[in-house]
Structures are given as structure tokens and as C-alpha cells.
Amino acid sequence: MNSSISRRNILRHGVGAVAAEWLLQRDLLAQARTNPLAAKTPHFEPKAKAVIFLFMVGAPSSIDMFDPKPALEKYAGQKLPESYGKITSQFTVGDTPLLPSPWKFSRHGQSGLPVSTLYQNVAKHVDDICFVRSFYTESVVHAPAMYQVHTGRILTGYPSMGSWVTYGLGSPADNLPAYVAMPQPEGTPEGGTPCWGSGFLPAVYQGTLLRSGPSPILHLKNPADVTAQRQRRTLDLLQKMNDLDTQPEDSEMAARIASYELAFKMQSAAPEAVDIMKESEATRKLYGIDKPQTRDFGTRLLLARRLVERGVRFVQVYSGGGPVSIQWDAHSNLVANHEKMAGLTDQPIAALLQDLKSRGLLDDTLVIWGSEFGRLPMSESGNGRDHNPHGYTMWFAGGGAKGGTVVGETDELGLRGVGERYHMRDFHATMLHMMGLDQHKLFYLHNGRNEKLTDFGGNLITKLYS
């Protein structure tokens, strides 16, 4: 505690006055630290109150899913025209033949937007989706590109966007984590835990990991001989002892204290929140939980809905992670890879959109589908595609997103964004805006600099939201 007790104060005001001041500072510090994730007032009226970020690890091919390119059929087997310049990706140098999409595109909904047969269920919801086709990142390597999508920088050490949102807004739920990450059971993405880390922000704003299986949150149950009353008394004693000597700037200690209190409250709230058996059989079937292929991802998306329904602010759900066999990383065998990964995710994602909408939650829940980059129009290994950070699609639904629309475009081969191209700074600025946060007012002093998610600032993608 930054106490004002000093020899001069004691001589000037007396021991009683100094003691009273010390006690007041202690009580104020304890009060401020009681719930560092308490809900905060946004900078302006938000369009969305929660985010569900669906991250496709390994990079699906936009030109095979949401951005059809008839020119690839026309020029199939030919080399990329010299006018495009030299294209260097992670494993190729742009000299391989152009590869047309193996899948057919059809127009869907009243908006008539095209989606390939890979995502036939998601296609039914295009009137609720805004497709932004001209995003770009600045690395052809998975991990740095993932960091840029999640944190705004290609290097580690910066807070993830979920951490920034919870730092800026807190959470209306005081008995559940404000920020949750649910990775693929087989392993984390190449970027690892920094994708939901808090960087230099106080540790309390990092994402809480939820695992697959019957116990998504480990160690919630007390030992048999520890009652709730006994645990409450223990925590109260620890809190009083910590209040005696914890410095206000000690974010690690504050996060540890807050985590004890949150864990205590979660012991009663979390089991109910993650119990999907409380859902109807029809709802579980909607998400594909009755089928082995879609059971895992469907379970995690149903959990995501249950969490935002209970006030969790930011949820990240990963499709893919661990071994390359369970990622969207189709350097070869594009058809087998994408049909496998789409088969795991298509029905659950469509179910999430339908379920949120039917419950009135889609209006203020922003669902984002994205990845670290897209894939090249040229072939790799004859039947695959290398990484393409120059122009790819991410889409947005709910939370004020303008459904049934397309923003931005790529060239006729799907290599680069043309016209209005959008950096991750623009993505983050827009996401924060939809959550009621001004990118320039959300900052944290670190190493003498007011750091922001968008660094020196991004441009709002105003065509994305209504």
C-alpha cells in the first residue's frame, strides 16, 4: 500500500490522524480491488454487448468458401500473370499453376450472396452476415499473423483484443470469467496462449481457459472436508491480510486476489453455466452434439451461447490446433482438408447464429468468423494452396453488423485486396466501436507510452455496421 505514514506526518497531525488516514487508504484500496472486472460505462452507446470470436486455425481458403473467382476456371493450369509481380509465401514463390476452386458456389437468401457447398448450413444465414473480403495481415507465418489478428502486432507481449475489451468494459457477470477461450482439444493454435493473454495489462484481464469434456473448468469442487462457509472465512482472512501490504501497482497480486474471489463465486455459478444437459434435446441436436463429427465444436459453441447469455463479455472459440491434421492448413489435399474442417464446423456455426437470433441475443452479440490469413490462388503440391496474407475474408453477424452485405473486394484471381483494403488496426477499431469503445480513449500507460490496441489508430469500417 502506498501509505502516507511518515515521521513528518506523525509530528504534524498526530498518531490518531495518521492512523485514520492509513485505514482510509487501506479500505479504499480494498474496495477498488474487490472486483476489478466490475461493469464499466462505455464511451458511447454500444451496438454489441458481447463478442463471440470464431477463429479458424491454419487459414481456410476464402476463394473456396466466400469469395468466388470464375477467372480461376478460365486460367486454370496457367501461371500467374507477370503483372502481379513476384509473390513469395511460406513455401512457394508464385510460379505454380493457378488452381480453380473444387467447390461450386450458389447464391443464398434474399441478398443473393454466394457461398460454396463447403458451408451449406452457414449459407442459410447470409442475410445476417456481413462479409469483408479485403482484410490483410503482414506475415506469411502462422504465429506472427495470429498475434496480429489477436493483439494488433506481429510480436508477442501485447494484450489480446479480448483483454482490451474487458479492461475497457469489465463484465456484468461477477460469478463467471469476463473473458473465455476454448481451444481445440487436440492442442492450442501456433500462437499459443498469447492469443488470449493480457500482455502488459493487469493479469486479471487475461482469458480464462475452458476445456472440453464434462469438467470444462478444473478444480471447482472443494475437498470433501472443506465446506463453503469454511472457505468463505479463509478467503476473507486472506483478503484482510493482503490489504495490509499489497501495493496498488501490483497487478499480479490483485489478479491473484480477484481470481480467488471469482473462483469462489464460480463454484456455484459455473457448473450450471457449463451444463449443456440443461438444454433441450432439440437444441443439442441443432448444434450437432448428437453426432461424433460435430459434437466437440457444437458443444463449445453451445457453451459460448450459454456464457454470453449469462454476461460473459468475450468468448474465443478455436477450430483447429495442435497437429496439422486438425487445422485448416491445406498445403496439400485441399479438398480432403477443407471438407473435414468444414464438416466439423458448418452445422454448429449455423446453429449458433440461429439460436442466438431465436433468443433475441444476436441483436447485441457480435459473432466474428476469421483466421490469420487466407490461401493463394496458385497451387501447392498440385492440389493444395500456400498462405495468402494479401487479401482474405472475415465475416461478422449480429451486434449491429449489416447483414446481407459484402464490403471490400479482391482482384479477379483472389490474390490481393483492391480498392479499400483493411488492416487489423481497422478490424480492431471497428470491433471496439461496435462495443461502445473509442479506440483513442482506450489506452494503458506502459513504458512511458499510452499503448492502444490499434497502436497509432485504425479506420472504422463504417460499411460493416448499420
Secondary structure, 3 states (H helix, E strand, C coil): CCCCCCHHHHHHHCHHHHHHHHHHHHHHHHHHHCCCCECCCCCCCCCCCEEEEEEECCCCCHHHCCCCCHHHHHCCCCCCCHHHCCCCCCCCCCCCCECCCCCCEEEECCCCEEEEHHHCCHHHHHHHEEEEEEECCCCCCHHHHHHHHHHCCCCCCCCCHHHHHHHHHCECCCCCCCEEEECCCCCCCCCCHHHHCCCCCCHHHCCEECCCCCCCCCCCCCCCCCCHHHHHHHHHHHHHHHHHHCCCCCHHHHHHHHHHHHHHHHHHHHHHHCCHHHCCHHHHHHCCCCCHHHHHHHHHHHHHHHHHHCCCCEEEEEECCCCHHHCCCCCCCHHHHHHHHHHHHHHHHHHHHHHHHHCCCHHHEEEEEECCCEECCECECCCECCEECCCEEEEEECCCECCCEEECEECCCCCCEECCCECHHHHHHHHHHHCCCCCCCCCEEECCEEECCCCCCCCCCHHHEC
